[in-house]
């Protein structure tokens, strides 16, 4: 009697065979490492954007990416020499146990509120002859080799991690199951859909510092801005405001292009960088990008750290007021006046009573007055504050809020040191600069005064939304509406700077 294998049996046998071959022979491929040079890509006018980070982190069995085109082939190339062409490519990430698990040790800083704070601390460590690495596994951190444990403060702790598995990508097609090695390139002459979303033509899959993987898009400055402007300032903003945003978004991205250098790409797609999403730009956005092509803000021949935010509440902040960093000469605290003849009303807002008067004054004197958080008020109970402190490991469950006290304000009136007294047990928590909004996340900004209404209720009265440094987007929009060109808008917020073509700077 003749027996025949059913198709499903043939498929399973084939898959097992190909998996065996790929694992057995993966080290036998000729090394063809895909060259990714972050500095060179910037000079060519490209960004490497981390579209999807930490691939493989939370998987039980597998996580997948599906790349698809309508007509043109997708070219997949792995650093282990594998090359593949098709109109649909599925890459899965699997946890593969190690035969010999091992313990990895490093020194890790406490979580930091921002990249800016991490950068400042990193610079201090570098001056001590150390080699810190700025990372972001979930919060901003600084890593140092375990050998430096006697050279750092209590802000660092030893982190021991047992490495029991590795996350490996595999290419799956109808009859193949092949191991890949990073970096992996995924390219096409046609726009590629990734999990049914149109993205672009050039991608990498790169192993990061945490043992997981990142889907990275290589994209030109212009195409990157098409995905930034609608989500940062709004697609329907006036043309000159869009032009101003295009210049500073391009400048900020170039200046901060080493933000994720540890993970081998330039920038992320969240508010930790600039919000980026694939977007079909309208005519005004297209024109804003074309009219400002490759233009950046420059101070002493170098692109600046072009911070921006939603609303400054009528007065901008210096960088040292917002983060644990030095001041920049081009980012100073300035009143954002519309009505210039009213200047004499305000000399300083550094003291509480002066700031109170400022917050109660006629908002029509200022650019950006129409933003919904130009002035704001928050009533918060002791319990709500305590819950936030507990969430940030700054209080225990038996504590009770005794007092909130502003210890220090910056030139713009923003709170840069806030002391919170607790009882049961008696203790004090001091929050500084960006840590204030990180811990007390109900605050739109650090520009506020505090009043106690009763034993259990506090009221915060303030202005603005965001850190307050650099361009106020609501101010730029208002300036554009009344006829200011983008050059004058930028001069309002970035003193002592010039607008130059970036490509002329890198020649």
C-alpha positions as CSV (number, residue, x, y, z in Angstrom):
1,X,0.0,0.0,0.0
2,X,1.4,3.4,-1.0
3,X,1.4,6.2,1.5
4,X,1.4,9.9,0.7
5,X,2.3,12.8,3.0
6,X,-0.4,15.4,3.4
7,X,0.5,19.0,2.3
8,X,0.5,20.2,6.0
9,X,3.1,17.6,6.8
10,X,5.3,18.6,3.9
11,X,5.1,22.2,5.1
12,X,6.0,21.4,8.7
13,X,8.9,19.2,7.7
14,X,10.2,21.9,5.3
15,X,9.9,24.6,8.0
16,X,11.8,22.5,10.5
17,X,14.5,21.7,7.9
18,X,15.0,25.3,6.9
19,X,15.1,26.4,10.6
20,X,17.8,23.8,11.2
21,X,19.8,24.8,8.3
22,X,19.6,28.5,9.1
23,X,20.7,28.0,12.7
24,X,23.4,25.6,11.8
25,X,24.9,27.6,8.9
26,X,24.3,31.1,10.1
27,X,28.0,31.6,11.1
28,X,29.1,30.2,7.8
29,X,27.9,33.1,5.7
30,X,30.5,35.6,4.6
31,X,30.5,38.7,6.7
32,X,28.8,41.6,4.8
33,X,28.2,44.1,7.5
34,X,25.8,46.8,6.5
35,X,27.5,50.1,7.0
36,X,25.5,52.6,9.0
37,X,27.3,55.9,9.8
38,X,25.2,58.4,11.8
39,X,27.5,61.4,11.0
40,X,27.7,60.7,7.3
41,X,23.9,60.4,7.0
42,X,23.4,63.8,8.6
43,X,25.9,65.3,6.2
44,X,24.0,63.7,3.3
45,X,20.7,65.3,4.5
46,X,19.2,62.2,6.0
47,X,17.9,61.2,9.5
48,X,17.7,57.7,10.9
49,X,14.4,57.6,12.8
50,X,13.6,54.9,15.4
51,X,10.0,54.1,14.3
52,X,9.4,51.1,16.6
53,X,11.7,50.6,19.5
54,X,12.3,47.6,21.9
55,X,11.0,45.0,19.4
56,X,11.0,41.7,21.2
57,X,11.0,43.1,24.7
58,X,7.5,41.9,25.8
59,X,6.9,38.9,23.6
60,X,5.9,35.5,24.8
61,X,6.4,33.7,21.6
62,X,7.1,36.1,18.8
63,X,6.6,39.7,17.6
64,X,6.4,40.5,13.9
65,X,6.8,43.1,11.2
66,X,5.1,42.7,7.8
67,X,6.6,44.6,4.9
68,X,4.5,44.8,1.7
69,X,4.5,46.5,-1.7
70,X,2.0,46.5,-4.6
71,X,4.3,46.2,-7.6
72,X,8.1,46.5,-6.9
73,X,10.2,44.0,-5.0
74,X,11.3,44.5,-1.4
75,X,15.0,43.8,-1.0
76,X,15.9,42.3,2.4
77,X,19.6,42.0,3.2
78,X,21.0,40.7,6.5
79,X,24.5,41.2,7.9
80,X,25.0,37.4,7.9
81,X,24.9,37.5,4.0
82,X,21.3,36.5,3.4
83,X,19.6,38.3,0.6
84,X,15.9,38.0,-0.3
85,X,13.5,39.6,-2.8
86,X,9.7,39.5,-2.7
87,X,6.6,41.7,-2.5
88,X,5.8,40.6,1.0
89,X,8.3,39.9,3.7
90,X,7.5,38.9,7.3
91,X,10.2,39.3,10.0
92,X,9.5,37.7,13.4
93,X,11.4,38.2,16.6
94,X,11.8,35.1,18.8
95,X,13.3,34.5,22.2
96,X,15.9,31.8,21.9
97,X,17.3,30.4,25.2
98,X,21.0,30.5,25.8
99,X,22.8,27.3,26.6
100,X,25.0,29.1,29.1
101,X,23.2,32.1,30.7
102,X,25.4,34.7,32.3
103,X,25.2,37.8,34.6
104,X,25.9,41.2,33.1
105,X,26.7,44.1,35.5
106,X,26.8,47.8,35.0
107,X,26.5,51.1,36.9
108,X,23.2,52.8,36.3
109,X,22.1,56.3,37.4
110,X,18.8,57.0,39.0
111,X,16.0,57.8,36.4
112,X,16.5,61.3,34.9
113,X,13.6,63.6,34.0
114,X,15.0,64.5,30.5
115,X,17.8,64.0,28.0
116,X,19.0,67.5,28.9
117,X,19.6,66.5,32.5
118,X,21.3,63.3,31.4
119,X,23.5,65.2,29.0
120,X,24.6,67.6,31.7
121,X,25.5,64.8,34.2
122,X,27.2,63.0,31.4
123,X,29.4,66.0,30.6
124,X,30.4,66.2,34.3
125,X,31.4,62.5,34.3
126,X,33.4,63.0,31.1
127,X,35.4,65.8,32.8
128,X,36.3,63.2,35.5
129,X,37.8,61.0,32.8
130,X,34.9,58.5,32.7
131,X,33.0,57.3,29.6
132,X,29.3,57.5,30.3
133,X,26.6,56.2,27.9
134,X,23.2,58.0,27.7
135,X,20.5,55.4,27.3
136,X,16.7,55.2,27.4
137,X,15.5,51.6,28.2
138,X,12.3,53.2,29.6
139,X,13.5,56.4,31.4
140,X,16.7,58.4,30.6
141,X,19.7,56.8,32.3
142,X,23.4,57.0,32.3
143,X,25.5,53.8,32.2
144,X,29.0,53.3,33.3
145,X,31.2,50.1,33.4
146,X,31.1,48.3,36.8
147,X,34.9,49.1,37.2
148,X,34.0,52.7,37.9
149,X,32.0,51.9,41.1
150,X,34.5,53.6,43.4
151,X,34.5,56.8,41.3
152,X,30.8,57.8,41.3
153,X,28.3,59.0,43.8
154,X,25.2,57.5,45.4
155,X,23.2,58.5,42.3
156,X,24.5,55.3,40.7
157,X,23.6,51.8,41.6
158,X,24.8,48.4,40.4
159,X,22.4,46.7,38.1
160,X,22.8,42.9,37.7
161,X,21.0,41.3,34.9
162,X,20.8,37.6,34.2
163,X,21.0,37.1,30.4
164,X,19.2,33.8,29.8
165,X,18.0,34.3,26.2
166,X,18.6,36.3,23.1
167,X,16.1,37.9,20.8
168,X,16.7,36.8,17.2
169,X,14.9,38.0,14.0
170,X,13.8,35.4,11.4
171,X,12.6,35.9,7.8
172,X,9.4,33.9,7.2
173,X,8.1,33.2,3.7
174,X,5.9,30.5,2.2
175,X,8.6,27.8,2.4
176,X,11.5,29.5,4.3
177,X,12.4,30.2,7.9
178,X,15.8,31.9,7.9
179,X,17.8,33.5,10.7
180,X,18.8,37.2,10.3
181,X,21.6,39.2,11.9
182,X,21.7,42.9,12.4
183,X,21.8,45.4,11.0
184,X,19.2,44.3,8.5
185,X,18.2,46.5,5.5
186,X,14.7,46.5,4.0
187,X,14.6,48.6,0.8
188,X,12.4,49.1,-2.3
189,X,11.9,51.5,-5.2
190,X,8.2,51.7,-4.1
191,X,6.7,53.0,-0.8
192,X,6.6,50.1,1.6
193,X,3.6,49.4,3.8
194,X,4.6,48.2,7.3
195,X,1.8,46.5,9.1
196,X,-0.6,48.1,6.6
197,X,0.7,51.7,7.1
198,X,2.6,53.6,4.3
199,X,6.0,54.7,5.5
200,X,8.7,55.0,2.9
201,X,11.4,53.1,1.0
202,X,14.5,52.7,3.1
203,X,14.6,50.9,6.5
204,X,17.0,49.2,8.8
205,X,16.4,46.8,11.7
206,X,19.1,47.4,14.3
207,X,19.9,45.7,17.6
208,X,19.9,48.2,20.4
209,X,21.8,48.5,23.7
210,X,19.1,46.4,25.6
211,X,19.1,43.2,23.6
212,X,16.0,44.2,21.7
213,X,15.6,45.6,18.2
214,X,14.6,48.9,16.6
215,X,12.9,49.5,13.2
216,X,14.7,52.5,11.8
217,X,13.6,54.6,8.8
218,X,16.2,56.4,6.7
219,X,14.5,59.6,5.5
220,X,15.5,63.0,4.0
221,X,15.3,66.2,6.1
222,X,12.3,67.3,3.9
223,X,10.3,64.1,4.3
224,X,11.0,64.0,8.0
225,X,9.6,67.5,8.4
226,X,6.4,66.5,6.5
227,X,5.8,64.1,9.4
228,X,6.8,66.5,12.1
229,X,5.1,69.9,11.3
230,X,1.4,68.7,11.4
231,X,2.0,67.1,14.9
232,X,4.1,69.8,16.5
233,X,2.5,73.1,15.4
234,X,-0.6,71.9,13.4
235,X,-1.2,71.5,9.7
236,X,-3.5,74.5,9.5
237,X,-1.1,77.1,11.1
238,X,-0.3,80.2,9.0
239,X,2.4,79.8,6.4
240,X,5.0,82.0,8.1
241,X,4.5,80.1,11.4
242,X,5.0,76.8,9.5
243,X,8.2,78.2,8.0
244,X,9.5,79.2,11.4
245,X,8.6,75.7,12.7
246,X,10.3,74.0,9.7
247,X,13.6,75.9,10.4
248,X,13.7,75.1,14.1
249,X,12.5,71.5,13.8
250,X,15.3,70.9,11.2
251,X,17.8,72.7,13.4
252,X,16.7,70.9,16.6
253,X,16.9,67.5,14.9
254,X,20.4,68.1,13.6
255,X,21.7,69.5,16.9
256,X,20.2,66.5,18.8
257,X,21.0,63.8,16.2
258,X,23.2,62.0,18.7
259,X,20.4,61.6,21.2
260,X,20.1,57.8,20.5
261,X,23.6,57.2,19.4
262,X,23.9,54.3,21.9
263,X,21.2,52.5,19.9
264,X,22.6,53.4,16.5
265,X,19.9,55.8,15.3
266,X,19.4,59.6,15.5
267,X,15.9,60.3,16.8
268,X,12.8,58.7,18.2
269,X,9.2,59.6,17.1
270,X,7.7,60.6,20.5
271,X,7.8,63.8,22.6
272,X,11.2,62.7,23.9
273,X,12.3,64.0,20.5
274,X,9.9,65.5,18.0
275,X,6.6,63.9,17.3
276,X,6.8,62.2,13.9
277,X,4.2,60.3,12.0
278,X,3.9,59.4,8.3
279,X,1.8,62.2,6.8
280,X,0.5,63.5,3.5
281,X,1.4,67.1,3.8
282,X,-0.9,69.9,2.7
283,X,0.2,72.7,0.3
284,X,1.2,75.1,3.0
285,X,3.4,72.5,4.7
286,X,5.0,71.6,1.4
287,X,5.7,75.3,0.6
288,X,7.1,76.0,4.1
289,X,9.6,73.1,3.8
290,X,10.6,74.0,0.2
291,X,10.9,77.8,1.0
292,X,13.2,77.0,3.9
293,X,15.1,74.1,2.3
294,X,18.1,73.1,4.4
295,X,17.9,76.4,6.4
296,X,19.0,76.2,10.0
297,X,19.5,78.6,12.9
298,X,23.2,79.1,13.6
299,X,25.2,80.7,16.4
300,X,29.0,81.1,15.9
301,X,28.9,78.9,12.8
302,X,27.0,75.9,14.4
303,X,23.4,74.8,14.5
304,X,21.8,75.8,17.8
305,X,19.8,73.8,20.3
306,X,16.5,75.2,19.0
307,X,14.1,74.4,21.9
308,X,10.4,75.2,21.4
309,X,7.1,74.7,23.2
310,X,3.4,75.4,23.0
311,X,3.0,78.5,25.2
312,X,5.4,80.6,27.3
313,X,2.6,82.4,29.3
314,X,4.0,85.8,28.3
315,X,7.6,85.3,29.3
316,X,10.2,82.9,28.0
317,X,12.6,80.9,30.1
318,X,16.4,80.5,29.9
319,X,17.6,76.9,29.4
320,X,19.2,76.7,32.9
321,X,15.8,77.5,34.5
322,X,14.2,74.4,32.9
323,X,16.9,71.8,33.0
324,X,20.1,71.0,34.9
325,X,22.2,72.5,32.2
326,X,24.1,75.7,31.3
327,X,22.6,78.7,29.7
328,X,22.8,79.4,26.0
329,X,23.6,83.0,24.9
330,X,20.8,82.8,22.3
331,X,18.1,81.5,24.8
332,X,17.4,84.2,27.3
333,X,14.4,85.1,29.5
334,X,12.3,87.7,27.7
335,X,8.8,89.1,28.0
336,X,6.9,88.1,24.9
337,X,5.3,91.5,24.3
338,X,2.8,92.4,21.7
339,X,1.9,95.7,23.2
340,X,5.3,97.3,23.4
341,X,4.1,100.5,25.2
342,X,3.1,98.4,28.2
343,X,6.7,97.3,28.8
344,X,7.1,99.6,31.7
345,X,4.5,97.6,33.6
346,X,6.9,94.8,34.2
347,X,10.5,94.9,35.4
348,X,11.0,91.6,37.2
349,X,8.7,88.7,38.0
350,X,11.2,86.8,40.1
351,X,9.5,87.5,43.4
352,X,6.1,86.0,44.2
353,X,4.1,89.2,44.4
354,X,5.5,90.5,41.1
355,X,4.7,87.2,39.5
356,X,1.2,87.3,40.9
357,X,0.6,90.8,39.5
358,X,2.0,89.5,36.1
359,X,-0.3,86.5,36.0
360,X,-3.3,88.7,36.8
361,X,-2.5,91.4,34.2
362,X,-4.1,92.0,30.8
363,X,-3.1,89.1,28.6
364,X,-3.7,91.2,25.5
365,X,-0.2,92.7,26.1
366,X,1.4,89.4,24.9
367,X,1.8,87.2,21.9
368,X,0.2,83.8,22.2
369,X,-2.6,85.0,24.5
370,X,-5.2,82.8,22.7
371,X,-3.6,79.5,23.8
372,X,-6.0,77.7,26.2
373,X,-3.3,77.3,28.8
374,X,-1.9,80.9,28.5
375,X,-3.4,81.2,32.0
376,X,-4.5,78.2,34.1
377,X,-5.5,77.1,37.6
378,X,-5.2,73.7,39.3
379,X,-6.8,72.7,42.6
380,X,-5.1,69.7,44.1
381,X,-5.7,67.8,47.4
382,X,-3.0,66.6,49.8
383,X,-3.9,63.0,48.8
384,X,-3.4,63.7,45.1
385,X,0.0,65.2,45.7
386,X,1.0,62.3,48.0
387,X,-0.1,59.7,45.4
388,X,2.2,61.3,42.8
389,X,5.1,61.4,45.2
390,X,4.6,57.8,46.1
391,X,4.4,56.9,42.4
392,X,7.9,58.5,42.1
393,X,9.2,56.8,45.2
394,X,9.4,60.2,47.0
395,X,7.0,59.4,49.9
396,X,5.7,56.3,51.8
397,X,2.1,55.4,52.3
398,X,2.0,56.7,55.9
399,X,3.1,60.2,54.9
400,X,1.0,63.4,55.1
401,X,1.7,66.6,53.2
402,X,2.6,69.4,55.7
403,X,3.7,72.2,53.5
404,X,4.6,73.2,49.9
405,X,7.2,75.9,49.7
406,X,8.9,77.6,46.7
407,X,12.6,77.9,47.6
408,X,13.9,79.5,44.4
409,X,12.6,81.0,41.2
410,X,14.5,81.8,38.0
411,X,14.6,85.1,36.1
412,X,11.3,84.3,34.3
413,X,9.6,83.6,37.6
414,X,9.5,79.9,37.0
415,X,10.0,77.6,40.0
416,X,13.4,76.0,40.0
417,X,13.3,74.6,43.5
418,X,10.2,73.3,45.3
419,X,10.3,71.9,48.9
420,X,7.6,69.5,50.0
421,X,7.4,68.9,53.8
422,X,5.9,65.6,55.0
423,X,5.0,64.1,58.4
424,X,4.8,60.4,59.5
425,X,7.8,60.3,59.2
426,X,9.0,63.9,59.2
427,X,10.9,64.5,56.0
428,X,11.4,67.0,53.2
429,X,11.5,66.4,49.4
430,X,13.2,68.9,47.2
431,X,12.2,68.9,43.5
432,X,14.4,70.8,41.1
433,X,13.6,72.2,37.6
434,X,12.3,69.5,35.3
435,X,11.9,67.1,38.2
436,X,9.0,69.3,39.4
437,X,6.7,68.7,36.4
438,X,7.9,65.1,36.2
439,X,6.7,64.4,39.7
440,X,3.7,66.8,39.8
441,X,2.4,66.0,36.3
442,X,-0.8,68.0,36.7
443,X,1.3,71.2,36.2
444,X,1.3,72.5,32.6
445,X,4.4,74.6,33.4
446,X,6.8,75.7,36.2
447,X,5.4,79.3,35.9
448,X,3.1,79.3,39.0
449,X,2.4,80.5,42.5
450,X,0.9,78.3,45.3
451,X,-1.8,79.2,47.8
452,X,-3.3,76.9,50.5
453,X,-7.1,77.1,50.5
454,X,-7.5,74.8,53.6
455,X,-5.8,72.0,55.5
456,X,-6.2,69.6,52.6
457,X,-6.5,71.7,49.4
458,X,-3.9,73.7,47.4
459,X,-4.3,75.9,44.4
460,X,-1.7,76.4,41.7
461,X,-2.1,79.5,39.6
462,X,0.1,79.8,36.5
463,X,0.7,80.4,32.9
464,X,2.0,78.7,29.8
465,X,2.3,75.1,28.6
466,X,5.7,73.4,28.4
467,X,9.2,74.3,29.5
468,X,9.0,77.9,28.1
469,X,12.4,77.9,26.4
470,X,12.8,79.2,22.8
471,X,9.9,79.7,20.4
472,X,6.4,79.8,21.7
473,X,4.3,78.1,19.0
474,X,1.2,80.0,20.0
475,X,3.2,83.2,19.9
476,X,4.6,82.4,16.4
477,X,1.1,81.6,15.1
478,X,-0.2,85.0,16.3
479,X,2.8,86.9,14.9
480,X,2.2,85.2,11.5
481,X,-1.5,86.1,11.6
482,X,-0.7,89.8,11.9
483,X,1.9,89.7,9.1
484,X,5.3,88.9,10.6
485,X,7.7,87.0,8.3
486,X,9.3,83.8,9.6
487,X,12.7,85.5,9.9
488,X,11.3,88.1,12.3
489,X,9.4,85.4,14.3
490,X,12.7,83.5,14.8
491,X,14.5,86.7,15.8
492,X,11.8,87.2,18.5
493,X,12.8,84.0,20.3
494,X,16.4,83.2,19.3
495,X,18.7,86.2,19.9
496,X,22.1,86.6,18.2
497,X,21.4,83.8,15.6
498,X,21.6,83.7,11.9
499,X,19.7,81.7,9.3
500,X,22.1,79.7,7.0
501,X,22.0,76.7,4.7
502,X,23.1,73.6,6.6
503,X,24.7,72.0,3.4
504,X,27.1,75.0,3.2
505,X,28.2,74.4,6.8
506,X,29.2,70.8,6.2
507,X,31.2,71.2,3.0
